[in-house]
């Protein structure tokens, strides 16, 4: 089988069980960008709700392999088994598996290129973190689900022909959990959409509202910063919330958070364009598109010194990596008093994004790896 120039033989699959945009984050936005640029002939998904997901998906041929059933653990079981048992009947060159557990398609289908955004975080690196957050009924079920999930991964992952990852962080996890080699391919950002308008007196944190993003750390730092005489500054959060995380959104509001939701892309871009600096404080983030979008908007980034930001932010040049709430507050104060430094860092960040994190380079390598996998059998 050959891959045509138009790549019509490539079949991609996205797990859109979280097809509601309230639960879409940076990785999901990147998936949409890949789909638009690769133009797959068919997208296989577990659940598709056209009124609740990206408008652009309506232009694709989408095959729903199994309608969503149940919630939480039951949903996860059904979703995993749906991919595990699904056999693609159409002729194809290569299957591009994306979000977990779409890679379980490898059980009955060959020539799989898995772009592993992250091994299931609730099962692997964030297991203890999630267990602390879950209500009692989930705490009782989740350990059993995790054991089953890991067993299935051990059966499937060794068979996958090629694994791509978005960062050193995920490369290390794939090696640790699966004993597999993987290749880093940095996602891009459509930097031409982003622009600089002003440096207004507000720090900005755009991301999905979920506990692993640790907005409370940023809020604590901002409150420390504000008490030092910066009373006319604001801290703005932009993001949607899934039903299971509504309690967390309420917690942030009780801390005084200003949260903007259901924003159109133009409004989000404008918030980036007018902010003073972008804050990013998640738990050991897999990669994180927010720092790239911030730098594309000519804004320095203040982030925790862990995970993906270590690869996307040049400490001291395009932003700062900090190790505590206190240090984050200090850097807020430092930048607030030095608009010249903010402007210099912003320009350096934009230049870095254009040269190292662009979609053209990503797609060029991605297509080559698809061809290699297509010829592997």
C-alpha positions in Angstrom: 0.0 0.0 0.0 1.3 3.5 -0.8 0.6 6.9 0.6 -0.5 9.3 -2.0 0.7 12.9 -2.2 -2.6 14.0 -0.8 -2.3 11.5 2.0 -5.8 10.2 1.4 -4.8 6.9 2.7 -4.1 8.2 6.2 -6.8 7.5 8.8 -6.7 9.5 12.0 -8.7 8.9 15.1 -9.4 11.3 17.9 -11.1 10.3 21.2 -13.9 12.8 21.4 -15.6 11.4 24.5 -14.8 14.9 25.8 -16.4 16.4 22.7 -17.9 19.2 24.8 -15.6 22.3 24.3 -15.9 22.9 28.0 -13.3 20.1 28.5 -11.0 20.9 25.6 -7.6 22.2 26.3 -4.3 22.9 24.4 -3.7 19.3 23.2 -7.3 19.1 21.8 -6.8 22.4 20.0 -3.5 20.9 18.5 -5.4 17.8 17.4 -7.8 20.0 15.5 -4.9 21.8 13.8 -3.3 18.5 12.8 -6.6 17.3 11.3 -7.0 20.5 9.3 -3.5 20.3 7.9 -3.4 16.5 7.3 -7.0 16.3 6.0 -7.6 12.6 7.0 -10.0 10.6 4.9 -11.8 9.4 7.9 -11.7 10.2 11.6 -12.8 7.3 14.0 -14.0 8.4 17.4 -15.8 6.9 20.3 -18.3 9.6 20.7 -19.2 12.5 18.4 -21.4 15.4 19.4 -21.3 17.9 16.4 -23.1 20.7 18.3 -20.6 20.6 21.2 -17.2 20.4 19.5 -15.1 22.3 17.0 -17.1 23.6 14.1 -14.3 22.5 11.7 -15.0 18.8 12.4 -18.2 19.0 10.4 -16.1 19.0 7.2 -14.7 15.5 7.9 -16.0 12.0 7.4 -16.4 10.9 11.1 -17.2 7.3 12.0 -18.5 6.9 15.5 -17.4 3.4 16.6 -19.5 3.3 19.7 -21.9 5.7 21.4 -20.9 6.9 24.8 -22.5 4.9 27.6 -22.4 5.7 31.3 -20.1 8.0 33.2 -16.7 8.0 34.9 -15.2 4.6 35.3 -17.9 2.8 33.2 -17.3 5.3 30.4 -13.5 4.7 30.5 -14.0 0.9 30.4 -16.4 1.2 27.4 -14.2 3.6 25.6 -11.1 1.5 26.0 -12.8 -1.7 24.9 -14.4 0.0 22.0 -11.1 0.8 20.4 -9.5 -2.5 21.5 -12.2 -4.5 19.7 -12.6 -2.3 16.6 -11.4 -3.6 13.2 -11.2 -1.0 10.4 -12.7 -2.6 7.3 -11.7 0.0 4.8 -8.4 -0.1 3.0 -5.8 2.2 4.6 -2.1 3.0 4.7 -1.5 4.1 8.3 -3.6 4.7 11.3 -2.7 7.8 13.3 -3.8 7.2 16.9 -3.9 10.3 19.0 -5.5 10.7 22.5 -5.6 7.7 24.9 -6.9 5.0 24.6 -7.2 5.4 20.8 -3.9 3.5 20.5 -5.7 0.3 21.6 -6.8 0.1 18.0 -3.5 -1.6 17.4 -5.1 -4.8 18.9 -6.9 -5.6 15.6 -5.2 -3.2 13.2 -1.6 -2.8 12.0 0.5 0.1 10.9 -0.2 2.4 13.8 1.6 5.7 14.4 0.7 6.8 17.9 1.2 10.5 18.8 1.3 10.0 22.5 0.4 13.3 24.1 0.7 11.5 27.4 0.1 8.1 28.9 -3.1 8.3 30.9 -2.2 10.7 33.7 -5.0 9.5 36.0 -3.5 6.0 35.8 0.2 6.8 35.8 1.9 10.0 37.0 -1.1 11.8 38.5 -2.6 8.7 40.2 -2.1 9.9 43.8 -3.0 13.5 42.9 -6.3 12.4 41.4 -7.1 10.0 44.3 -6.9 12.9 46.6 -9.3 14.9 44.5 -11.9 12.2 43.8 -15.0 11.6 45.9 -15.2 8.4 47.9 -17.0 6.3 45.2 -14.3 7.1 42.7 -11.5 6.4 45.2 -12.9 2.9 45.7 -13.2 2.2 41.9 -10.1 4.0 40.5 -7.4 1.6 41.8 -9.1 -1.4 40.1 -9.6 0.5 36.9 -5.9 1.6 36.9 -4.7 -2.0 37.3 -6.9 -3.1 34.3 -5.8 -0.2 32.2 -2.1 -0.8 32.8 -2.6 -4.5 31.9 -4.2 -3.5 28.6 -1.4 -1.0 27.8 1.1 -3.8 28.4 -0.6 -5.9 25.8 -0.9 -3.2 23.2 1.9 -0.7 23.3 4.7 -3.2 22.4 2.9 -3.8 19.1 2.7 -0.2 18.0 5.0 0.5 15.1 6.0 4.1 15.9 5.5 6.5 18.9 5.9 10.2 18.6 5.8 12.4 21.7 5.5 16.2 22.2 8.3 16.7 24.8 11.2 15.3 26.8 8.7 14.9 29.7 6.6 12.4 27.7 9.5 10.7 26.2 10.7 9.9 29.7 7.3 8.6 30.7 6.9 6.4 27.7 10.3 4.9 28.4 9.6 4.5 32.1 6.0 3.0 31.8 6.3 1.1 28.5 10.0 0.5 28.0 9.6 1.9 24.5 11.7 4.4 22.5 9.9 7.4 21.1 10.7 10.4 19.0 10.1 14.0 20.1 8.2 16.1 17.6 7.3 19.5 19.1 3.8 20.7 18.2 3.5 24.1 16.6 1.4 27.2 17.2 -0.3 29.2 14.5 1.6 32.3 15.5 0.3 34.4 12.6 -3.1 34.5 14.5 -1.5 36.1 17.6 -0.5 39.7 17.9 0.6 42.4 20.2 -1.8 45.3 21.1 -0.8 46.6 24.5 0.6 45.8 27.9 -2.3 46.4 30.2 -2.2 45.9 34.0 -3.4 42.3 34.2 -1.7 38.9 34.4 -3.4 36.3 32.3 -3.8 32.5 32.8 -5.8 30.8 30.0 -6.5 27.0 30.4 -9.1 24.5 31.1 -10.4 24.8 34.7 -9.3 21.6 36.3 -7.3 20.9 39.5 -4.1 19.8 37.7 -3.7 23.3 36.3 -3.2 24.6 39.9 -4.7 28.0 39.4 -4.7 28.4 43.2 -0.9 28.8 43.1 -1.1 31.6 40.7 -3.9 33.3 42.7 -1.9 33.0 45.9 1.1 34.6 44.2 -1.0 37.4 42.7 -2.5 38.2 46.1 1.0 38.5 47.6 2.0 40.7 44.7 -1.1 42.9 45.0 -0.4 43.5 48.7 2.9 45.1 47.9 1.2 48.2 46.5 0.0 46.9 43.1 -3.7 47.4 44.0 -4.7 48.5 40.5 -3.6 45.3 38.8 -5.8 42.3 37.9 -5.5 38.6 37.5 -7.7 37.2 34.7 -8.4 33.5 34.1 -9.9 32.3 30.9 -11.2 28.8 30.5 -14.2 26.4 30.5 -15.1 23.9 33.1 -16.2 20.3 32.7 -19.1 19.1 35.0 -16.8 17.1 37.2 -14.7 20.2 38.0 -17.4 22.7 38.8 -16.5 22.4 42.5 -12.9 23.5 41.6 -14.2 26.5 39.7 -16.3 27.5 42.7 -13.2 27.2 44.9 -11.3 29.6 42.7 -14.1 32.1 42.7 -14.2 32.0 46.5 -10.5 32.9 46.3 -11.5 36.0 44.4 -10.7 34.7 40.9 -12.0 36.6 37.8 -13.0 33.8 35.4 -14.0 34.3 31.8 -15.7 31.4 30.0 -17.1 30.4 26.6 -14.8 32.9 24.8 -14.7 33.1 21.1 -11.2 32.8 19.5 -11.0 36.6 18.7 -11.8 37.4 22.3 -9.1 35.0 23.6 -6.6 36.4 21.2 -7.4 39.9 22.3 -6.8 38.9 26.0 -3.4 37.5 25.0 -2.7 40.7 23.0 -3.5 43.1 25.8 -2.2 41.3 28.9 1.1 42.2 30.6 2.4 38.7 31.1 1.0 35.1 31.1 1.1 32.8 34.1 1.2 29.0 33.9 1.3 26.8 37.0 0.1 23.2 36.2 1.4 20.0 37.7 4.3 18.8 35.7 2.6 19.7 32.4 3.1 17.3 29.5 3.9 20.1 27.1 1.6 23.0 27.3 0.5 25.2 24.4 -0.2 28.2 26.6 3.4 29.3 26.9 3.8 29.1 23.1 0.6 31.1 22.5 1.8 33.7 25.1 5.2 34.1 23.4 3.5 34.3 20.0 1.6 37.3 21.5 4.9 38.9 22.5 4.3 38.3 26.2 6.8 36.8 28.7 5.7 33.7 30.6 6.0 33.0 34.4 5.7 29.3 35.0 6.5 26.6 37.5 9.9 25.1 36.9 8.7 21.6 35.9 7.3 19.7 33.0 6.9 21.1 29.5 7.6 24.7 30.3 11.2 23.8 30.8 11.4 23.1 27.1 9.2 26.0 25.8 10.5 28.8 28.0 14.0 30.2 28.0 14.5 31.1 31.6 15.6 34.8 31.8 15.1 35.4 28.1 11.4 34.7 27.2 10.1 34.4 30.8 11.0 32.9 34.2 10.8 29.5 35.7 10.1 29.6 39.4 10.0 27.0 42.2 7.6 28.5 44.7 4.6 30.8 45.1 6.9 33.4 46.7 9.3 33.4 43.8 6.3 33.7 41.4 5.1 36.8 43.3 8.6 38.3 43.2 8.8 37.9 39.4 5.4 39.5 39.0 6.7 42.5 41.0 10.0 42.5 39.0 8.2 42.6 35.6 5.6 45.1 36.8 8.4 47.6 37.5 10.3 46.9 34.3 8.2 47.3 31.1 11.3 47.5 29.1 12.2 44.0 30.2 8.7 42.8 29.4 8.9 44.2 25.9 12.4 42.7 25.3 11.3 39.2 26.5 8.1 39.4 24.4 10.1 40.0 21.2 12.5 37.2 22.1 9.5 34.8 22.7 7.9 35.6 19.4 11.1 35.0 17.6 11.6 31.6 19.4 8.1 30.4 18.5 8.4 31.3 14.8 11.8 29.5 14.5 11.2 26.4 16.7 7.5 25.8 17.2 5.7 26.2 13.8 3.2 23.8 12.2 5.0 23.7 8.8 8.0 21.9 10.3 5.8 19.7 12.5 3.7 18.5 9.5 6.7 17.9 7.3 8.2 15.5 9.8 4.8 14.0 10.7 4.2 13.1 7.0 7.6 11.4 6.8 6.9 9.2 9.8 3.5 8.3 8.4 5.1 7.1 5.2 7.6 5.1 7.2 4.9 3.3 9.1 2.9 2.8 6.0 5.8 0.9 4.5 6.6 -1.1 7.6 4.5 -4.2 6.9 
